[in-house]
Amino acid sequence: VNGVVDVPPENVFSVSVPMGGYLRRMMLIPGMMVKKGSTLALVEDQQYIQLQQDYLTAKNRLKLVTADYTRQKGLNATKAISDKVFQQSENDYHNQSVLMKALAEKLRLIGINPAALTEDNISKSIRVPAPISGYVTKVNVNTGKYVNATDILFEIISPGALHANLTVFEKDAANLKSGQQIVCTTTANPGKQYFAKIHLITPSIEGDRTTSVHCDIENADSKLLPGTFLNAAIATAGSLSESVPEDAIVKWENKNYVFEEVKPFHYKMVPVDLAETLNGYTAITAKRHLGNVVIRNAYAILMKMKNGGEEGE
């Protein structure tokens, strides 16, 4: 079967900012390796200043309404004030608490720690951190551009979880199941084998009469990049059979033969039926059990035999 190297959706991260702003610093190009938590960009806007101001103002007001609520609660206990006055004070306290907690969550959303925020460290900019360690695959913005909360600034791929997305035709889909072994090669490096196991089979047939098979690659390396084209062989059901290298089989007068050794340097042509071929070996069946079989230069023996006029031996 054929397929491509793919990355699971959970290992592809699209980076954006929760609140819009102007991109003031960014030094990324596709292909760069970044570490989780490192700064990808700096974004600044007056709304960040306003949000910090609103939080600090709400924090100061909460102190005032808390003190008033505590005082009114004590007075109400002795019936020095009416219940209505106390209830108003209590309502102001809870409303201010809600407002402060909501503003604190907004600050955390843009990466500012509300517990560390004071009137002396109000900032006009926020940093955009890397959500994972991985490679930058897309950079969609440039310095100075205004970005919205819905804009995708960067795309990062974690290289540790590559898998193979294989395309299997409908006639072969019934032979598949999770856990089956797979051997993959790339067109760029056909001598390197990558091993995988079937992880998930899409339970439907597409319009082109194929289905997708997702496989976990066990020995991926840095040379295996997302999007790389793959050739793959899936081991379905194993069976034991006699097999010989492809060089051991000759074709003569539309029949297939192998050479069986009858005594040293004497060989007999034995007709065989061919079955599957895998990794250079072909399964064969004969009318009887075969002894030692020539596995190399079979055609050289055939030419010598036929040129010498010998009949089958």
C-alpha positions as CSV (number, residue, x, y, z in Angstrom):
1,V,0.0,0.0,0.0
2,N,1.0,3.7,-0.2
3,G,0.6,6.6,2.2
4,V,2.2,9.6,3.8
5,V,3.9,10.5,7.1
6,D,1.4,12.4,9.2
7,V,1.1,14.0,12.6
8,P,-1.8,13.3,15.0
9,P,-4.0,16.4,15.5
10,E,-3.2,16.5,19.2
11,N,0.5,17.1,18.2
12,V,-0.2,20.1,15.9
13,F,-0.6,23.4,17.8
14,S,-1.9,26.6,16.3
15,V,-0.7,29.6,18.2
16,S,-2.9,32.7,18.6
17,V,-3.4,35.6,21.1
18,P,-6.5,35.7,23.3
19,M,-6.7,39.5,22.8
20,G,-5.7,41.4,19.7
21,G,-2.7,43.7,19.5
22,Y,0.3,44.9,17.5
23,L,3.1,42.4,16.9
24,R,6.2,44.3,18.1
25,R,8.8,41.6,18.2
26,M,9.0,38.2,16.4
27,M,12.1,36.3,15.3
28,L,10.8,33.0,13.9
29,I,11.2,31.3,10.5
30,P,9.7,27.9,9.5
31,G,11.9,25.0,10.6
32,M,13.1,26.6,13.8
33,M,13.1,24.4,17.0
34,V,11.4,26.0,20.0
35,K,11.1,24.9,23.6
36,K,7.9,24.8,25.6
37,G,7.4,28.1,27.4
38,S,9.9,30.1,25.3
39,T,8.8,33.5,24.0
40,L,7.6,33.3,20.3
41,A,6.5,37.0,20.1
42,L,5.7,40.2,21.9
43,V,2.3,41.8,21.3
44,E,1.3,45.2,22.7
45,D,-1.9,47.2,22.9
46,Q,-3.6,49.7,25.1
47,Q,-6.3,47.3,26.1
48,Y,-3.7,45.3,28.0
49,I,-3.0,48.4,30.0
50,Q,-6.7,49.0,30.5
51,L,-7.3,45.5,31.7
52,Q,-4.5,45.8,34.3
53,Q,-5.9,49.1,35.4
54,D,-9.4,47.7,35.8
55,Y,-8.1,44.8,37.9
56,L,-6.0,47.0,40.3
57,T,-9.0,49.4,40.6
58,A,-11.3,46.5,41.4
59,K,-8.8,45.1,43.9
60,N,-8.6,48.4,45.7
61,R,-12.4,48.8,45.7
62,L,-12.8,45.2,47.0
63,K,-10.8,46.2,50.1
64,L,-13.2,49.1,50.7
65,V,-16.4,47.1,50.2
66,T,-15.0,44.3,52.3
67,A,-14.4,46.6,55.2
68,D,-17.9,48.2,54.8
69,Y,-19.5,44.7,54.6
70,T,-17.7,43.6,57.8
71,R,-18.8,46.8,59.6
72,Q,-22.4,46.6,58.4
73,K,-22.6,42.9,59.3
74,G,-21.6,43.8,62.9
75,L,-24.1,46.6,63.1
76,N,-26.9,44.4,61.7
77,A,-26.2,41.8,64.3
78,T,-27.1,44.3,67.0
79,K,-30.0,45.7,64.9
80,A,-28.3,49.1,64.8
81,I,-29.0,49.2,61.0
82,S,-31.8,47.9,58.9
83,D,-31.7,44.6,57.1
84,K,-32.0,46.5,53.8
85,V,-28.8,48.5,54.4
86,F,-26.9,45.3,55.3
87,Q,-28.2,43.4,52.3
88,Q,-27.1,46.3,50.0
89,S,-23.6,46.2,51.5
90,E,-23.5,42.4,51.2
91,N,-24.6,42.6,47.5
92,D,-21.9,45.2,46.8
93,Y,-19.3,42.9,48.4
94,H,-20.2,39.8,46.3
95,N,-20.5,41.8,43.1
96,Q,-17.0,43.3,43.6
97,S,-15.6,39.8,44.4
98,V,-17.0,38.4,41.1
99,L,-15.7,41.4,39.1
100,M,-12.2,41.0,40.6
101,K,-12.1,37.2,39.9
102,A,-13.3,37.7,36.4
103,L,-10.6,40.3,35.7
104,A,-8.0,38.0,37.3
105,E,-9.0,35.2,34.9
106,K,-8.7,37.6,31.9
107,L,-5.2,38.5,33.0
108,R,-4.2,34.9,33.3
109,L,-5.6,34.4,29.8
110,I,-3.1,36.8,28.4
111,G,-0.2,35.5,30.5
112,I,-0.2,38.0,33.3
113,N,-0.1,36.8,36.9
114,P,-2.6,38.9,38.9
115,A,-1.0,38.0,42.2
116,A,2.2,39.7,41.0
117,L,0.6,42.7,39.4
118,T,1.1,46.1,41.2
119,E,0.7,49.7,40.1
120,D,4.5,49.7,39.6
121,N,4.7,46.9,37.0
122,I,1.8,47.6,34.6
123,S,2.9,46.5,31.1
124,K,1.8,47.5,27.7
125,S,2.9,44.2,26.1
126,I,2.3,40.5,26.6
127,R,4.4,37.6,25.5
128,V,3.2,34.7,23.3
129,P,4.7,31.5,24.8
130,A,5.3,28.2,22.9
131,P,2.7,25.7,24.1
132,I,5.0,22.7,23.3
133,S,8.5,21.9,22.3
134,G,8.7,21.3,18.6
135,Y,9.3,22.7,15.1
136,V,7.8,25.8,13.7
137,T,6.1,24.9,10.4
138,K,4.1,28.0,9.6
139,V,4.6,31.7,10.3
140,N,1.6,33.7,9.1
141,V,2.5,37.2,10.5
142,N,5.2,39.8,10.4
143,T,6.4,42.4,12.8
144,G,4.2,45.5,13.1
145,K,1.0,43.8,12.0
146,Y,-2.2,44.0,14.0
147,V,-3.4,40.6,14.9
148,N,-6.9,39.6,16.1
149,A,-7.8,36.9,18.6
150,T,-9.0,34.7,15.7
151,D,-5.8,34.9,13.7
152,I,-3.4,32.0,13.7
153,L,0.1,33.4,14.2
154,F,2.2,30.3,14.1
155,E,1.9,26.5,13.8
156,I,4.1,24.1,15.8
157,I,4.5,20.4,15.3
158,S,5.7,18.1,18.0
159,P,8.2,15.7,16.3
160,G,7.8,12.8,18.8
161,A,4.6,11.3,17.6
162,L,4.8,10.8,13.8
163,H,2.5,8.2,12.3
164,A,1.8,6.7,8.9
165,N,-1.5,7.4,7.2
166,L,-1.9,4.6,4.6
167,T,-4.5,4.2,1.9
168,V,-5.9,0.7,1.5
169,F,-8.3,-0.4,-1.3
170,E,-11.7,-1.8,-0.4
171,K,-10.9,-5.4,-1.5
172,D,-8.1,-5.5,1.1
173,A,-9.8,-3.7,3.9
174,A,-11.4,-6.8,5.3
175,N,-8.0,-8.3,6.1
176,L,-7.0,-5.5,8.4
177,K,-7.1,-5.3,12.2
178,S,-5.4,-3.3,14.9
179,G,-1.9,-4.4,15.9
180,Q,-0.8,-5.8,12.6
181,Q,2.8,-5.2,11.7
182,I,3.9,-2.8,8.9
183,V,7.2,-2.2,7.2
184,C,7.5,1.2,5.5
185,T,10.1,2.8,3.2
186,T,10.5,6.2,1.6
187,T,11.3,7.0,-2.0
188,A,14.2,9.1,-0.9
189,N,15.8,6.3,1.1
190,P,14.4,3.0,0.1
191,G,17.1,1.1,2.0
192,K,15.9,2.3,5.4
193,Q,13.0,0.4,6.9
194,Y,10.6,1.9,9.3
195,F,8.4,-0.3,11.4
196,A,4.9,0.4,12.5
197,K,1.7,-1.1,13.9
198,I,-1.9,-0.4,12.9
199,H,-3.5,1.9,15.5
200,L,-6.8,2.8,13.9
201,I,-8.8,1.8,10.8
202,T,-11.3,4.2,9.4
203,P,-14.6,2.3,9.4
204,S,-15.9,3.6,6.1
205,I,-15.1,3.4,2.4
206,E,-14.5,6.7,0.5
207,G,-15.8,7.5,-3.0
208,D,-12.5,6.2,-4.5
209,R,-13.2,2.8,-2.9
210,T,-10.4,3.2,-0.3
211,T,-10.1,3.6,3.5
212,S,-7.5,5.2,5.7
213,V,-5.3,3.3,8.1
214,H,-3.5,5.1,10.9
215,C,-0.3,3.5,12.2
216,D,2.2,4.3,15.0
217,I,5.7,4.5,13.7
218,E,8.1,2.8,16.2
219,N,11.5,4.0,14.9
220,A,10.9,7.4,13.4
221,D,14.0,9.6,13.0
222,S,14.8,13.2,12.0
223,K,14.9,12.2,8.3
224,L,11.3,11.2,8.4
225,L,9.3,14.5,7.8
226,P,5.6,15.1,7.8
227,G,4.2,14.7,4.3
228,T,6.9,12.2,3.2
229,F,5.5,9.7,0.7
230,L,5.6,6.1,1.9
231,N,5.5,2.6,0.4
232,A,4.3,0.0,3.0
233,A,3.7,-3.7,3.3
234,I,1.1,-4.8,5.9
235,A,1.4,-8.3,7.4
236,T,-2.2,-9.7,7.4
237,A,-2.3,-13.5,8.0
238,G,1.0,-15.5,8.1
239,S,1.4,-19.0,6.7
240,L,4.3,-21.5,6.4
241,S,5.3,-22.5,2.9
242,E,8.4,-23.5,1.0
243,S,10.0,-20.5,-0.6
244,V,13.0,-19.6,-2.6
245,P,14.8,-16.4,-3.7
246,E,13.4,-15.0,-6.9
247,D,16.7,-15.8,-8.7
248,A,16.1,-19.5,-8.1
249,I,13.0,-19.5,-10.4
250,V,13.3,-19.8,-14.2
251,K,10.6,-19.7,-16.8
252,W,10.7,-22.0,-19.8
253,E,7.9,-22.6,-22.4
254,N,5.4,-20.7,-20.2
255,K,6.1,-22.9,-17.1
256,N,8.0,-22.1,-13.9
257,Y,10.8,-24.3,-12.7
258,V,13.5,-24.6,-10.1
259,F,16.7,-26.7,-10.3
260,E,17.0,-29.5,-7.8
261,E,20.4,-31.1,-7.1
262,V,20.3,-34.8,-7.8
263,K,24.1,-35.2,-7.3
264,P,27.1,-32.9,-7.2
265,F,27.0,-30.6,-10.3
266,H,23.9,-32.5,-11.7
267,Y,20.5,-30.7,-11.5
268,K,17.0,-31.6,-12.5
269,M,14.3,-29.1,-13.6
270,V,11.2,-29.4,-11.4
271,P,8.0,-27.6,-12.3
272,V,6.5,-25.5,-9.5
273,D,3.5,-23.3,-9.0
274,L,4.2,-19.8,-7.7
275,A,2.4,-18.0,-4.8
276,E,3.1,-14.7,-3.1
277,T,6.4,-12.8,-3.2
278,L,7.7,-10.9,-0.2
279,N,11.0,-9.3,0.4
280,G,12.7,-11.1,-2.5
281,Y,11.3,-14.5,-1.7
282,T,8.5,-16.4,-3.6
283,A,6.4,-19.2,-2.1
284,I,6.3,-22.3,-4.3
285,T,4.4,-25.6,-4.4
286,A,5.6,-28.7,-6.1
287,K,4.1,-32.2,-6.6
288,R,6.6,-33.6,-4.2
289,H,9.0,-32.5,-1.4
290,L,12.1,-30.9,-2.9
291,G,15.7,-31.5,-1.8
292,N,18.5,-29.0,-2.3
293,V,17.5,-26.3,-4.7
294,V,19.8,-24.0,-6.6
295,I,19.2,-20.4,-5.3
296,R,21.5,-18.4,-7.6
297,N,22.4,-18.3,-11.3
298,A,19.5,-20.6,-12.2
299,Y,19.2,-19.0,-15.6
300,A,22.9,-19.7,-16.3
301,I,22.2,-23.4,-15.7
302,L,19.1,-23.3,-17.9
303,M,21.1,-21.8,-20.8
304,K,23.9,-24.4,-20.4
305,M,21.4,-27.2,-20.2
306,K,19.4,-26.1,-23.3
307,N,22.4,-25.2,-25.3
308,G,24.0,-28.5,-24.5
309,G,20.9,-30.4,-25.7
310,E,20.3,-32.0,-22.3
311,E,16.8,-33.0,-21.5
312,G,15.9,-31.8,-18.0
313,E,19.2,-32.8,-16.3
